[in-house]
Amino acid sequence: MIRFGPAGIPLSCKGRTLKDGIEDVHNLSLTALEIQMVRANAYTRYPDEEEVGLGMKDVKGSFVVEMIRDGESIIDPDEPIGEEDELVYMPSGITDSFRELYDVGDMAKRLDVSLSLHTPHYMDLGSNNELTESCMDNIRHAGLIVNALKGDIVVTSLGLYTGRLPDEDIDANIAENLEMLTLWWKDNGLKPKLGIEITGNQSVYGSLDQILQLCDGIDGVVPVINFPHYHSRTDGALVESEDFSDLFAAVEPYCKGSMHASFAGVEYEDGNEKRLTPIKKGDLKFEPLAEALCDLKPEITIISGSPLLEHDAMYMRIINERVLSRRVAKAIKERKKSELAAATAEE
């Protein structure tokens, strides 16, 4: 199955909650939504008197993602809160409370809308400083959120080359920190995949080769195809349908059943992305990708990262359906031609 959807709540959506966004995606005949974890900062506080004894997920009016007890992190949402526990909360949570995630996730399943989440776009797992620890927490919290939503994947980038450390040290730090995250993922039984996205600038960790090397060495991570990023890094390599097919062939063995991808128009220069654009602009065209999709019939979710969000998600779905319809019509025409030739030969 091929799913299409926007990167965030549709622009046309009158409500701005996640529930509103999922309903809008469904009403637009789309089947995926990638939540954008824009404001991911988390803070700590002590519980109010009426919160003591409640499970973390039952705290109302505060999005509590974990709590700290005697210096140890507790993530079980049903764990009763003690007076001395510190609650870790996100002022700009995905929903009003953690409990609401379960209801929203059930609704998305009923409406056949696949959910994923993209961590903040500025990540640094290579410097091993205070920011790195905050980024690690962002990814952990994203995993807990998507797990509660019964979503499919957390998408993240990993860091950039700042010049403060040698590139090889940054590479080593990223690999070590990512391995720590995957072990934490497994120890806590999180079901969503952890996806590492191809990045669009040479100064940012995330070429296709780097990501596949991580997938070879670390169990539990999968590659995420960002077509405009890859197109930028390779100075416009995605032109023909075969180019997309080759990229699928490189990535698919690592994806554990289904692929996750992002598409948009893009402006780039010297192997670096300048900005994302509507799909109809620029030299990265969707039609060759649609041809490759019809050839390969992969299990894949394609997210519109275009500034036009749901408009371009619907555009991709329509173009894909047109390409498929043309192929079906051609196959029917050829079959009828063959049947006519056979009947004529019998006469």
Summary of the structure (lengths in Angstrom):
residues: 347
radius of gyration: 22.5
end to end distance: 43.9
largest distance: 92.5
contacts: 1153
relative contact order: 0.12
helix: 43%
strand: 21%
